[in-house]
């Protein structure tokens, strides 16, 4: 082995050792991501889920987290290829060749089709067709904006979930708490750290928490969800109301 190759191996091993503390968390994120993806009925949502989770892990753990996640994924795929070989009687290389062939076929199918569609659009005449194209472009732009927005929110979901758990842990520790003030304190903290999108995701997380609580209450009491929801008391009713003279009563 050449000196250059030896140095490359040494650097890679040193990097692997440095990333090792992130291995358990990256493996856990990857496994949960796979479980969630397999439960989805709409295949088109899977890439959005995957990218949103990856962005969230990167936002939380930085470039090192992204490297650890990629390493865990590569190791898992290699292991799955060998497992497939043992079960099917084929070799792992045959599995890779199969997917490579499928990928090349997809690329071949979509390339000319996309080019033909673009040529047809360029050659189209008439105001009606131009209006249809503009409407289609606007719809695609709207969809891209929607997906981009949801990806940004998904990246903040782990952070917001931790904030909700921390808030609920404090409020249920048995001591007396000013619920509105502590809740607003959490909102202010999230807004300062993550801006308006952080507040949006926090609201979604709190709504999910509230829904689960109402659902459990309904199951325990045997009452409909709508009846159980009526028992939710607004916490702002505990705030003092200013009097006519401005005093708090």
Buried (B, 14 or more C-beta within 10 A) or exposed (E): EEEEEEEEEEEEEEEEEEBEEBBEBBBEBBEEBEEBBEEEEEEEEBEBBBBBBBBBBBBBBEEBBBBBBEBBBEEBEEEEBEEBBEEEEBEBEEBEEEEEEEEEEEEEEEEEEEEEEEEEEEEEEEEEEEEEEEEEEEEEEEEEEEBEEEBBBBBBBBBBBEBBEEBBEEBEEEEEBEEBEBBEEBBEBBBEEBEEBBBBBBEBBBEEBEEEBBEEBBEEEEBEEEEBBEEEEEBEEEEEEEEEEEEEE
